[in-house]
Amino acid sequence: MGRTPLRMAAATTLATLFIASTATAGYAGVEEVTHPTPVEGTPGHYIVVMKSDPLASYTGDVKGLKATKPAEGEQLETDSAESQRYVQHLETEQQSLAQQVGVTPDTSYQVVLNGFSAQLTGEQVDKLRASKDVYDVYPDEIRHPDAQTSTSFLGLGDDKKGRGGIWQATGGVDRAGEGVVVGVIDTGIAPEHPSFAGKKLKKQKKQQNRHKGAEPYTDGTYIYFDKSDGGQFRSLMVEGQEWDRSDYSSKIIGAQYFYTGAEADGFDFQYDFLSPRDGAGHGSHTASTAAGNFGVQASIENVDFGKISGVAPGAKISAYKACYEGPDPAVTTDDICALSDLVAAIDQAVADGVDVINYSIGGGAAKTVLAPEDIAFFNAAAAGVFVSASAGNDGPDVSTADHASPWYTTVAASTIPTWEGTVTFDGFAQAGASVSVPFGGEVTGPSIYAGDAAAAGAANAQLCYPGTLDPAKVAGHIVVCDRGGNARAEKSQVVKDAGGMGMILVNVPGGADSLDNDFHAVPTVHLASAYRAAVLAYVQGGADRPVTLIGENTTGVTTPVPQIAGFSSRGPMLADGSDIMKPDVAAPGVAILAATNNAADEAPTFGILSGTSMAAPHVAGLAALYLGERPNATPAEIKSAMMTTAYDTVNANGSKNANPFEQGAGEVDPKRYLAPGLLYLNGVQDWAAFLEGKGLAQFDGVDPIDGSDLNIASFSIGSLASAQKVTRTVTSTEAGTFTASVDLPGVDVTVEPSTLNFSKAGETATFTVTFDNATAPVEQWATGSLTWSSAKNTVRSPIAVFPVTADAPAEVSGTGLDGATTVEITPGLDGDLALNLSGLAPFQLLADPDGRVEGHSGDEASGDENKDVAWIVDVPAGTTLSRFDLDSSDDTGSDLDLSVYHVVSADDLRYYDKWTSATGSADEQVTLTAPEAGTYMVVANVYSTSAPMTWDMTYATVLPAGEGAFAVNPNPIAAVRGEKTSYELSWSGLAAGTRYLGLVRYADSAVSTILTVDAQ
């Protein structure tokens, strides 16, 4: 194999990975190969990822350049002579590649990603993807922010003096997170805000010796801070729109901005600042939540809300602005976070030396564990940086969570005790969210449903759109408006404009059911969907029926907390299988009061925001607190401590919510996480083994593992038909004897050994857990937990297993014009198990487009200037399986690669999806289960050859009906759960010299077995 970078050591960067394939009917070959381009269009802005290691994971394989990857628990020294030499080496390689294809990079990455972003033509994309030095070329994508005090609720300390909690136990609020830097990748920061107040930086030359606990200082160009882990933070001071060097302080010790990706997308920056200054409020909110100062007096619209604090008030903040505000501040859909800018921000944050990154940015449900930012975070974690990422705001639907990778912590949003109001009328009193009814005050008036107060010709008046309400009907009334369609605060403004005196905002069943503390134009109480029917029955039951809004909860019923917010995205994760459970933990994310934005000449502001964006910085702050106590803790240690000490959230009725796909391990508990008892530790070697097991990577010296065996603090098995054993190793933080107990209804679980003994902290022990379905329904998730208990501690891990219809081989084979083969399976259920057949379908040869190599697809001389050969094929509707096989006659001296694209049409080569197989073998294969009907383009690349050879590109498209009298016996199978059985597949009358493809599907499940027959 010529591409040795694909076979580097396990410590290598993920930039060296190949994307595994799993992809099909054909006609004329394409003479001049024009690679397909994404449907989003080209030319465009792209991220080019090169194969060589970035700085964070470089292990010294380049002659004359020493390794720069830090040892576990140590900081990446980006300013060292070795690092600077390697960065220069990468820059030279990047510049050389860019010059070869005529590209001018606008941003380059060397720390957590090796590559650059640039505006590319279709031809340049083609050349870069064909380059031996390039891992892949990614279209730049757009992300968006995921939008009693929470610190008091978490048990950190009281709001007056910070006493009575973890702050006091760790030395007081001034030392909470001391010596730690939190990097916030977001919309910027408001330097004048009291949450970020600090001392003026002392100016002096860079000190040769480091002094833990010393104040940050500047030499006029950089800011330096000697951290508690012995490392040094160093960040460039920048200037920009309404931002100069005086905006840095002993609190904000770093602030930079990244915009070339947004600029390339044509974004209009007039609604924001081209500088680190926050124009949206989101970044200031997350930064102040994570590490804002203690005891800051907060008020909104002249309403005093008391004092607020960040989770780690003693930590320093470095802001990395990569997101910009659009014209409508009420929505995030017109904002922009270009992926290339986000990667640049991650790269710079790790280069500067942050200890923690908060990433409250989302791109929808995760499709892979190896998106560009996932690769960047892999290397950030390898450099010892803890990353907290928001799960997303697309709940309550399942499988909507973002950020699927195991090397960072994905955070769900939960509720805390918040500001409430009460709606009362005859026979009804229910509490909802409210900050606009005067605290302790009342508003009483006649009521009307907005749907009954429509202006002439207005549609959807129930949603209180502008101009839809009739002032003659609304004046002097409290109006009931349905949630949805437009901004919640806009609805109250519509009511006010029509003369209304108040509003009851009701959620609609089936829609979002979170309760939000918005500042409304008229006194408003926001009620859950459960009360909509009762409110409408009363209000529509007569004319002008009186209702009262009260500025507090007077029902006598305390709203149960913490509940998982309705908007919080859920698992299970579908990205690259379901063996990693997400989210990891839950944290406060509903009605969080924190700093927001202001211009340089304006007063600081505060805002109440909800979202997993607000949950993630709580976890980032907790990581900073942890590092303040244990400066050399790894990201995995911190994550494990948070997960195993978490507790269950609650449902709306107060009952326990143990659903791990909603809450992960549960609500974080700072009162316990500094003494977790046991730790599930993992690192680069473990992540590499996980990726190899998923078929997503190849590493030298690493054995692949099943995804369920990754040593994390949760257990997830995406396919369980028979008994499966998983392994974990734990490290003690205390002496003691721990005994296992399991709660997993319907599944038999055996833990061996069931008791672990530790004589001191730091000892390790390995145990296995065997799962075997007993009565749990198949094709549904069974969830529960494993708890290790000692005399003074409990260590709990969530469990999710998916019992399947059968454990069956992925593929079997047979030979002969007539023949049969036996297939052994283990049913996951009792009773009749139907077997559904598709095929057989013959493989067809895609002929040499040049017509030179008769009977084959090509030889060592085939291909265009990039050595590419391409064909167009059609996949008909109803296809159950498609496969492309690229087979070389020289398995030891040749290297072929294969790409398959689902394109718009034969004349429009923009693509919807792409599958690539570029392994270390000469032969490649792409298989697709139930592919979407349409036009596909297949591209074979003759990467290298050492002698004359030929190669064949074949494909097969399997439909329910096929050739060869394909049959199965018996059908159905008399299945007994967990007991092995077999069936026979048979065929007859096949054409000699032809290979065939078929598929067996087990009942209506996703479990299947592929059959290949070589008809000799």
N, C-alpha and C positions, 0 to 999 in steps of 0.2 A: 504494500500500500504506500503510495507516494506521499500521502498527507500525514506525515508524522505528528503534526500538532494535535491531531485528533486522538493521539494516544499518549498524552502527557501524564505526569504523575497526578495522584489524587488531589494534590493541593492546587492543581491548575485552575485557572479561571474558567467560568462557564462559557466564555466566548469561544472555547474550543469544542463545544458540543455540537453534535449533529441532531437534527430533528428526526425522530424515528417515524417510520411510515406504517401506515396500515391501510391503498387505493384500489373507465374501462371502455368499442366496436370501431372500426377504422377505415379510412380511405386514404387518398393520395398523400404521400409525404410532402413536407414543407421544404422547399429547396433552400431558401434563405431563412435561417432560423431567427425569428424575432420573438424574444421571450415575452410571455404575457406580462401584463402589468396590472396592479390592483384596480378593482372597479372604481375606487376613489379617483383614479386618473393619474396620468403622467404626461408631461414632466411634473415633478413634485418635490417635496422636501422629504429626505430620507435620513435614517440613522444607519451608518455603515459600521458593522462590528467586525473587527479583525480577530484572527485566531490566536495570536500570541497573548500570553498572560498580561493582565494589567498589573500595576504596581502592587496592589493589595494582596495578590496571590502568586507573584512571581517567585519561582523556586530555584533559580540560578542555572537554567539550562543553556543560556547564551554565553559563549566563551568570553571570558574577561569581565563579565558582569555578575556580581554577587547577588544572592537571593535577597529579596526585600520583604517577603511575607513575614509578618510578625509571629513570634511564638504565642501560644495560647496564653491569654491574660495580659499580653503586652500590646502597646500602641504601635500602629504603623507610623514610622518615622519618615514623613514625606520630605523633610528638609535635610535628610542625611546626604552625604556625598554619594553613597551607593544608589539611593533613590533618585537623586537628580541625574545621575548618569543613565539610569535605566529609563527615566522619563524622556531624556533627550534621545535615547535609542528608539523609543516608541514614536516620538514626534518625527524622527527621521524616516522611519518606516511608513508612517501615515502620509507624510509629505511626498515620499516617493510614489506611493500608490496613487495619491490624488493627482500627481503630475502625469502618471501613465495614462490616466483616463481623462485628463483635462478638467479636473474638478477643483473648485475653490472651497475648502471647508469653511463653515462659519463658526463652528464650535468643535473642539477636539476633546477627547476624554482619554485619560491615562491611568486613573487611580482605581476605580471600580469597574471600568469598562475600557477596553482598548479600541478606539475608533473615532469617528467624527460624524457630524451631521452636515448636510449640504443640499443645495438645490441640484437635482439631477435630471438629465434627459433620459428617455427610455433606453437609448443606446448606452449611456453611462451605467445605468442600472444593470443592463445585460452584461457589460464588461466586468463590473465589480462582482456580480454574483458568480461569474466564471473564474474569478481570480483565485489562485491557490492560497492567497494570504487572507481571504475574506471568509468569515464564518457565515454571515448572512447580511442582507440589506432589508431593513424594516421601513415601511412607510411611516412617516411621522403621524402620530395619532393625537387626538385631543382628549384630555381628561378634564374632570370638573371637581371642585371642592365638594366634600360630602358634609353637607352642613348639619328652707334650711340651706346652706351652702354645701356644695359637693364635698369640700374638704372636711367639713364637720361630719357629714354623713359617713364618709369613709373612715372616720376615727383618727384623723391626723392630728386634731386638736381643736380647741374652741376658737371662735372667731375674734375674741378680744385680745388674748395674750398667747394663743397657740398652745395652751396647756392641756394636759389630760389625754395625750395620744402619742402617736409615733414621733411627732416633732419633738416633744419634750424628751422622749426616750432616747432620741439620737442627738441630744445636745442643744435643742432649741431651734426656733425658726430660722435664725441666721445661719445655722450649720446644716439645715435640711437640704442636702444636695450639694454641700460645699465641695469645691474642687472639681465639679462636673460641668460639662458644657452640653446643653441641649440644642441640637440643630433642628430648626423648624422650616420645613419645605412647604411653602404656602403662598399667600398673597402679599407678604411683606410684614412690616411692623410699624407702629406709631411711636416714635422715639420720645415724644413729649409726655406720654401717658404715665401716670403715677405708678402703674403696675410694672413699669420698666425704668423707674427712676434709679440713677446711679451716680457715682462720683465722676468728676472729670478725670480723664485718663492722664496719668503722669507721663511726660515725655522723657525718654532716655534711650541710650543705645541698647541694642539687644545684649542681654546678659549671657555670658558663656555658661554659667552654672545655673541650674534650675533650683527653685525654692518653693516647695509645696506650701500652699497657704498664702503666698504672696499675692498682692493685688495685680490685676492686669495692667499693662503699660503699652506705650506705643513709641516707635522710633520715627513716627511721622508718615510712614508708608504702610507698616504692618502693625497689628495688635498682637501682643504676646501674652499668654497666660499659662503659668506652670500648674498643671493639674494634679489632683490627688493620686493618680495612678503612676506618677513619675514622668508622664509624657508632657508634651508642650503643644498648646493650641496656638496656631499662627494664622491670621487671616488678613487679607488685603483690605485696606480702607478705600472705599470708592465714593464718588460723588455722582449726583444725578439730579433729576427734577425734584426740587424742594427737599434735597438731602445733601448735607456736606459732612465734613469730618467731625464737626462738633456734635453730631447726632449720636456718635458712639460714646460709650460710657463704661463704667465698671460693671454694669449690668448687661447692656447690649455690646458684646465684645466682637461681634461679627455681623455684617449685613451686606449682602451682595444681590444682584439681580441678573436674570437670564431671560432673554426675549427673542433670540434669533429665530427660534421655531415658530413662535407666535407671529413674528414679523413675516416669515415666509408664507404663513397661512393667510396673510392679508389682514390681520387683525388691526382694528382701529384703536389706538391707545389713548384717545382723547378723554376717555372716561376714567383714566387711571394715571399713575405716575410712572415714568420711565426711570425708576430708582428703587431702592429698597423700601421706600415709603409705602405703607398699606393704603390702597384705594378702595378696598372692599370690606375690610373689617374682619374677615375670616382668619387671616394670619395672626393679627393681634389677639384675637379671641383664643386661638389654639395656643399661642405662645404664652399668654398670661395664665391660661389654665394649667399648662405644664409647669411653668417656672416663674410666674409673676410674683411680685413682691408681696409680703405679708401685710394684712390689715389695711387694705386700700379702701377708702370710703367710696361707695358706688351709688349713683343716682341716675335715673332716666326720666326725662321730661318732668323734672322737679319732684319725682317720687324717690324718697330715700329708701335704699335697700340694705343699708348697713355696710359691713365690711366684707371684702372678699380677699382671697389669697390663692396663689398658685400652689400646686401640689408640692413642688420642690422650690420654695422661695429662696433658698440659699444658692441655687444653681445659676450659672451664667447662661445667656441666650445668644445664639447666632442664627440670624434669619437669612433664608435663601429664597428669594422671591422668584417664582416661576409661573405664577398664575396671575391673571389680570382681569379686572372688572369690565363687564360689558355695559351697554346703555341702560339696562333695566336692573336696578339693585335688588328687586324683589325675587329674581330668579337667578339660577346658576347656568342655565342653558346657553346664555349669550356670553358667558365668561369663557376664558381659555386657559388651559394648562397644556402646552404642547409637550408631547412626550420627550422630544429632544431636549427641551429646556429642563424638564424634570430630571432627566438622566444627568445633564450638566450640573444641576444643583446637587444631586446625590454625590457625584464625582468630586465636586468642590468641598462639600461638607466633610467627606472622609479625608480629603487632602488636608483640610484645615485642622483636623484632629478632634472633631466632636465625639462625644461618648454615646449620645443617644440621638436618634432621628425620629421626629414625629412626621408622619406622612398621611395627612387627612385628605387624600386625593383618591378618586375612584374612576374606574372606566367600565363599570357594569360587571356582570357575572364573569368570574375568571374562566378563561378558556384553556389556560396552560399554567404550569408552574415556572415557565421560562420565558415570560415576556421580558422585553429589555430592562424594565425596572427590577424584575425579579432577579435577573442575572447580576445587575448592579448591586442589589441588596445581598445576594449570595456573597459577593466579594467584600461588601461592607461588613457583613457578619464575620467573614473570615478575618477581617482586620479588627474584630472585637467591638464593633458598633452595634448596639441594641436598636432595633427598628420596631416602632409601633405603627401599625397601619389600620386605617378604618375599614370595616367590613362592607360598607356601602349602605345606601338608603333605599333599597328596592324591595323591602319586605312589605307584607308578610309572606310573599310567595317563597316557595322552597327553591333551593339551588340558585340563589341570586347573589350569594356572597362573592366579594372580590378578594384578591390577595390570598392565593391558595398555597403558597410555598411554606415549607416547615421551618425555614431559617429566620423568619420574623414572627411577630406576634400580631394576630388579626383580632380586632376588638369590636364587639357588639355594643349597642347602646341600651342603657337601662334608665329607669326613672329614679328620682329621689323625692323626698318631701318638697313640695313646691308651693307656689302661691296659688290659692284656690278661691273660687267664689261659689255661690250657691244660687240655683234657680228654684224658686218656690212658687207654687200656686195650689189651689185647693186639692189636697190629697197627694201632693208631690213635693219632694225636696231632694234635690240631687246636686252634688258638688262637681265642679269642673274647673278648668284652668282659667285664671283671671288675674290680670294686674291693672285693668282699666276701670274696674268698679272701685271707688275709693275704699281703702282699707277700713273695714269696720262700718262702712256706710251702706246705704240702701238706695235703690232706684226702683220705683214702682210706676207702672203705667199699663194702658191697654195694649193687647198683643195682636199681632197679625202675622200670618205666614207669608213670606215673600212671594210664593207661588200664587197667592190670592191677591197680590197687590201689584200686578203687572201693569206697566204703562201700555197704552194703546199700541198694538202691533209688536210688542216686545216678546222675544222668545227666551226661555230659560230664566225667567225672573226669579225662580226659587234659588238660583245660584248668586243672585245679587250682583249681576254684571252691571257696569256703568250704563246708565240710561234706561234700565229695565224696570225701575220702580216708579209708581204713580204717586207723586207728592200728596195728592188729595187723599190717598188711602193711608199713606205712611206717616204723615205729620203727626207728631206727638205720641207715636207708638213704639213699643219694643218689638222689633222685627225678628222673626225666626228665619235664618238663612241656612241653606245647605252648603256643606263644604264641597270644594272641588271646582275645577274650571279656571279660577282666577285666584289671585293672592288673597289670603285670609284677611289681611289688614285692609285690602281694597274693598272688601265687602262692607266693612263698617263705615268706610268713607262714603260708599254709595248710599248707605242708610242715612248717614248724616246729611248728605246732599239733598236727600228727598224729605228731610225734616224729621227723621226718626230720632228717638231719644235714647235708644239702647238696642242691643242685639243679643240674641241667643244663637250662637253658631253651633250647628249640630253635624256631627259626622254621619255619613250615609253608609248603611250596611253594605259590606263588600268593598268599600273603599278604604283609604287610609284612616286609621282609628287612633292616631296619636293625639294628645291634647297639648296645645301650644300656648305659651304665655306671650302672645303678641300684644304690642301696644296699639290699641284700636282708637278710632276717631270718636266713638261713643262707648259708654260703659258696656262691656261684653263679657259673657261667660261662655266658655267653649265646652260642650258636652259630648260624651262618647255616643257612638251609634246605638248602643243599647237603649238609650232614652229617647231616641228620635220619635218612635211611634207614639209614646205616651205624650210627648210635648205636642205633636201635631194633632193628636186626638182631642186634647184639651183646647188648643188654640183655634182649631177649625170647628170645634163643637159649638161655637156661638160667636157673636160679634163682640169685639173689644174686651175679651176676657182678661182680667187683670193678672199680671205676673210681677214678681219682685226679684230683683237681682241684688245679692248681698255680697259685700267685699270680703268674705271669709267663708270657711267651711263651717256651717252651723248645723250640719246633719247629725253630728255626734258620731259619725262613722269615719274612722281614719282610713284614708286611701292606702291600700297595701303597696308597699315598695320593698325592694326594687322589682319592677316589672320590665320585661324586655319590650322596648318600644315597637309599635306596630311597623314603623318604617325600617327598622333594623334588618339588614339583609340576612338571609338564612342559608344554612347548608341543607343537604350534604353537597360537597364540592363535586362537580363533574369533570373538573380539569384533570386530565391524565389519570383517571381512575378515582376511586373513593376511599383510598387507604390513608388519607390524611384528613383529620377532622378539623373543620373550621366552622364558626370562629373559634378562637382559643379561649378567650375570656370575655366577660362583660364589664362595663364601667359606666359611670354616670354620663348620659348623653342627651337628656331631655331637660329643657328649660335651664340651661347653664348660663349664669351671669358672669360676664368677663369683659375685658377691654375690647374696644372696637377702634375704628379708624378716625383720623382727623387730618386736615391739611395743616401745613406748618403754622398758619396764623389762626387756627381754630382751637377751641377748647377740646380737651380729651373727652371721649365718649365711652359709654358702656352699652352692652347689648345682651339680650337674652336669646340664645340660639339653641337649636336642637339638631341632632344628627350624630351619626357615628363619628363625624369629624370632631365632635365635642368629647366623645368617649375616648378616642385614641390618645389625646394629650394627657388625660388622667393616667393612662398606663405609661406614657413616656415620662411623666413626672415621677411616678412610682419607681421606674427604672433608675432615674437620677438619684432618688432617695436611697435606693439599694446600693448603687455605686458609691454614694457618699460614705456608706458604712463599709463596703467591700469593694474598693476601687478596681481590683483586678478580676472581678466576677465576669464570666463569659455571658453572651446573650442567652445561651441555652440555660444557664443556671438561673438567671433572672426570670425567664419565661416559665421554667419548671416551678420555681418558688411561688409565682403568682397563681399558676394553674392548680397545684395540689392543695393550696390553702383556701381556694375560692369556695363560696357557698351558693346554694341554690337560690335563684330568683323566685318570684311568686307570680301566680296568675291574677287576673283581675278580681277574683273572689277571695284572694288570700291564700289559696292552696299552693302547695309546692310545685314549681315548674322545674322539672329535671331534664328537659329536652336539650340535648347537647348541640343540636343544630340551630337552636335559638341563642343559647347562653354560653356555648362552649363548656369549659369546666365550671363556669358559674361567675358570680360577682366577685371581683377582686376584694381581698380583705387585708389591708395594710397592717392591721393589728397582729396578723399572724405570719406574714410572708417572710419576715426576717429570720424566722425560726421554723423552716418548713419540715424538718425531720429527715426527709429523704429528697434527693435530687435525681432527676432523669437528665443526664448530661449527653450532649452530642455535639459534633463539630464537622469540619470539612470532610473528613474521611467518611463519616456516617452519611452525610448528604450525598457524597459521590456514589456510595453504595446504593442508596435509595434511587438515585437517578439512573444508574446502570440497571437496576432491577426493573425500572419502568421502561427500559429500552430507549431512554432519552439521551444517554451519554456513554462514552467509553473512556475509562481511566486505566492507566497502567498500575498494576499492583493492588487493584481493588476488586473484591468479589461482590457481585450484585446481591442485594437482599430483597425480599418481598417488602412491599411498601408498609405492610402492617408490622414489620420487625424494626422499623426505624425507632431508635431509642428516645421517644418523646413521651410526655406525660399524659397521653391519651391512647386509647386502643380503638382502631377502626379496621374492619375487614369488609371490603366491598363485595365479596362473593364467598358465601359459606354454605357448602353442601354437605360436607362431612367434617369430622373433627379436624380442627386446625390449631396448631400450637404456635404461639408467638413468644418471643424472648425479650426481656428487658434487664438492664443493669442499673442499679440505683447506688448512689453515694450518700452516706449518712452525714448529717450535720450535728449529730448528737449520739451518745451511747444509749443503747436500749434494745429491747426486743419488740419487733413489730410483727403483728399477726394479720393475715389477709382475710378479708370478707368481701363477698361479691353480691351485688344486687342486679340481676339481669333476667327478668321474667321470661320464661319459655326456652331458655338456653342453659344447658349444663356447662358449668365452668369449673375447671380444676386448676388450682395454683400450686406449683411445686418449686421449691418448698413453700409451705404455707406460713412458715415462721422464719424471720430473718433476725440474726443476732449481731449487734455491733458493740464492740468494746470502747470505741472512741469515734470521734468525728473524722471523716475522711476515708473511712473504710468502704469498700464496695461489695456488693452481692448481686448475683444473677439469679433470676427466677424465670419460669415459663408459665404461661397461661394457656390452657387448652379450652377452646370453645367448640361445643357440639350442640347443634339445634335439637331441641326436644319437642316443644309444642308451639314455638313461635311461627306465625304465618310466613310462608315463603313469599319472596318478592316484596317484602316490607322490611323496614329497618326495625331492629330490636335494640333498645337503648337501656343503659344502666350505668353502674360504676363499680370500680374496684377500690377498696379502702384498706390501707395498711394502718393499723392502730397500735400505739405503744401506751405506756402508762401516762404519758403527758402530751401525746400528739396524735393527730390523724392526718393521713396523706391520701388524698382522694384523686382518682383519675376517671374521667368519663369514658364510657364504652359505647360503641355503635357497631353492630354487625348486621349484615344483609343476607339472611338465609335465601338461597337460590333454589330453583327447581331441580338442578342437577349439577354435579361436578363432572364435567366431560372434557375429553381432550380437545384442545383447540383445533387440531388437525390430524387426520389419518390419511393413509395412502393405500393404493392397490395397483395391481397390474393385470394385463390381459384384455383380449377382445371381449371375452366373457369371464366373469369372475365375481369374487365376493371378498369382503373383509369384515372382521369382527371388531366391534367397538365396545370397550368396557366403560361403564359410567357408574357413578354413585348417586342415586337419587337423593334429593333433599326433601322429599315428601312421600306420603303413603297413598296408594291408589293407582288409577290408570294414568300413565304418562304418555301423551300423544307425541309422535315424532313427525315433524312436517318437513318434507323434502323439496328441494329446488335443484334443477339441473337434470342431467349433466349437460355442461356446455363445453364445446371444444375450444382449446387455445388456438388462436390464429396468429400467424407470423406477420409482423409489419415489415413489408419488403423494403430493401435498400432503395431509397428515393432516387439515387443516381443510377441504379440498375447495373452497377459494376459487379456486385458480389451476389451471384445467383444462389438462391436457396438460403440466404442469410440476410440480416438487417444491415450489416456493415462489417468493416474490418479495421485494422489499425490506422488506415489512412482516411477513414470516413470523418465527416463533419465539416463545419464552416471554420472560420478563423479561431473560434473558441472551442473547436472540436465538438460541437453540438449537432445532433440530428433530431428532427422533430416530425411528428405525425399528428393529424387530427383524427379523433375517434368519437363516436356517438354512443352514449349510454341510454338505452330505452327506458321508458317508464315501467315500473314494476320490477326492476332489477333488484335482486336480493344480495348479490355479491359481485364484485368486480376485482380482477387482479391483473397487474402488470408485472411481467417477469423479464429481467434483463440478464442474459446468461452469456458469459464469456467462454471461449474455448480454451483460454489460458488462465487458469485459476490462480497461478502463482506469480505471473509476471505482468498482469494487467490490472488496471484500476478503472472501473466504470462507475458512473453515477446516474441516478434516475430522478426526474422530477415530473409530477403530474399536476396539471392545472385544470380546474373547472372554469372554462372561459365563457364569455357572453355568446360568442358564435364563431364560426370558422373565419369570418371576416372582421371580427371585433375581438381582439385577444386580451382585452381586460379580463381579469379573473376574479372569481368569487372566493375560491379556496385553492390552497396549494399543499401538496404532499411531496416530501423529499426523502429519498433513501440514498445516503452517501456514507456507507459503513467502511470498515477496513477490509472487506472482501471484494473480489472481482465481480461477484454477482449481486444484483440489487432487486428488491421487490417492494411493490406498493399494493396494499390490499384495502378495499373499501367495503364496508358492510352497509347494505341498503343505500347506495349512493343516489344523490339527487339526479334525476334525468336531465340530460343536456349534452352540450358539446365539451369535450375534454381534449387537452393537448398534452402529449407525452414527449418529453425531451430526454434523450440519452446523451450523456457526455462521455467521450473517450478521453478520460483524464490523462492516462499514461499507459504505455505498452512497452514491452522490452523485446518483442519479437513478432514476426508475422502471426496474425490470429484472425479469427472471425468472431462475431457475436450476434445473438438473436434477441430481438425484442418481440415478445408475444403477449397476448392478452386474452382474457376470457370474461364474458358477461353472462352471469347466471340468472335465469328466469325461472319461475315456478315450474313451467313445463320444459322438458329437455329431451335429450337423446339417451339411447342405451337402455331403455326399459328399467330405469333407475328405481329400485324398490328397497323396502326395509321390512325385516321380520324379526320379532313380532312387533306389531303396532296396533294398539298401544302396549307399552310395557307395564306389567304388574309390579309397580314400584314399592319397595319397602325402604323407608328413609334410613340412610346410612349404610345400607347393605349393597355391596357391589353386585352389578348385574351386567348383562351384555345384550347386544342385538347385532344383526347381520345386515350389512349393506351389500346389494348385488346389482349387477349390470350385465348386459349382453348386447351383441351386435355392434360393438364400437368399431370405428375405422382404424385400421392398422397404421402405426406410426404417428398417432395423434395423442396428445395429452388432453385430459378432461378435468373439469372442475365442478363440484357439487357442494351442497350445503344441507345440513340437518339442523333444524331448530327444535328446541325442546318446549313443547306446549306453546304458550303465548309469551314465554320469557325471552330475555335477551341472550340467553345461553345458547351457543351453537357449536357445531363441529364442521370443519371444512374437509371435504374429501377431494384428493387428487388421484387420478387414475392414469397410468402410463400404459396405453393400449399397444403393446408390442406384438 
